[in-house]
Amino acid sequence: MTTELNHRERATLKAVASGRAEISCSCEPDLFVDGLSCCDQATTRRLVRAGLIEPATDGPCGGRVLAVLTAAGMVALNGSSPPNAMTAA
């Protein structure tokens, strides 16, 4: 993302980082936190398109899988890379 995260985006990333979020396997993904649908689909889709969150595994179309932060998501949330992140040369 080229702009700083807003409060809602940061809260969404924190929920994903804590392992409390699932994402639907779809070209327009939806996020579920603690089993409940996240009402702000635009934020979810913006974070996915920015490469900050992604499904942990492949799943059936429309199915739900664990959502995880990408390396870029970790940087956006914490300001640093995860300990084992590979960096491109």
PELIN-V495569 format. One record per pair of residues at least 12 apart in sequence whose ideal C-beta (glycine too) atoms are under 7 Angstrom apart, sorted by sequence separation. I is the first residue (numbers start at 0). GAP is how many residues later the second one is. D is the distance in whole Angstrom. If there is no record, write none. Layout:
[[I & GAP & D] [I & GAP & D]]
This chain:
[[20 & 12 & 5] [54 & 12 & 7] [55 & 12 & 5] [19 & 13 & 6] [30 & 13 & 4] [19 & 14 & 5] [29 & 14 & 6] [52 & 14 & 5] [53 & 14 & 6] [70 & 14 & 4] [28 & 15 & 6] [52 & 15 & 7] [28 & 16 & 7] [52 & 16 & 6] [53 & 16 & 6] [27 & 17 & 6] [51 & 17 & 7] [52 & 17 & 7] [14 & 18 & 5] [51 & 18 & 6] [11 & 19 & 7] [28 & 19 & 5] [50 & 19 & 6] [51 & 20 & 6] [52 & 20 & 6] [50 & 21 & 5] [51 & 21 & 4] [51 & 24 & 5] [22 & 30 & 7] [24 & 30 & 6] [11 & 31 & 6] [7 & 32 & 6] [11 & 32 & 7] [22 & 32 & 5] [31 & 32 & 6] [8 & 34 & 6] [12 & 34 & 7] [24 & 34 & 4] [7 & 35 & 5] [11 & 35 & 6] [24 & 35 & 6] [25 & 35 & 7] [24 & 36 & 6] [25 & 36 & 6] [30 & 36 & 6] [15 & 37 & 5] [24 & 37 & 7] [8 & 38 & 6] [23 & 38 & 6] [24 & 38 & 5] [12 & 39 & 6] [23 & 40 & 6] [24 & 40 & 6] [22 & 41 & 7] [21 & 42 & 4] [22 & 42 & 6] [21 & 43 & 6] [21 & 44 & 6] [22 & 44 & 4] [21 & 45 & 6] [20 & 46 & 4] [0 & 49 & 4] [0 & 51 & 7] [15 & 51 & 5] [15 & 52 & 7] [16 & 52 & 5] [15 & 53 & 6] [12 & 56 & 6] [12 & 60 & 6] [16 & 60 & 6] [12 & 63 & 7] [13 & 63 & 7] [12 & 64 & 5] [9 & 67 & 7] [4 & 71 & 6] [0 & 75 & 6]]
